[in-house]
Amino acid sequence: MLTVSRATCLSVLALFLVVRPAAAPASVELVLLTTGRTLAVSGHTFQGDQVVLYLRSGGELICDRSLIARIEPDAAPAPSVQA
């Protein structure tokens, strides 16, 4: 019978949690503005009447919520961005 210690199980779980997100593809969202333009961003959050858009290359853009027509997932995978 194979006996595995609790410390070994926790170590394997911690390793999985660290490695797994790195293997997942980066998500991209398309932000459609009321002007008809689009922005590809890595994510967003709503803060009252404002939206914080997280840029793929780093940084963030804060704009008025009324400028956003809709936000939808992008079908194409995100290209890797190198600094």
Summary of the structure (lengths in Angstrom):
residues: 83
radius of gyration: 18.9
end to end distance: 50.7
largest distance: 66.2
contacts: 170
relative contact order: 0.20
helix: 25%
strand: 39%
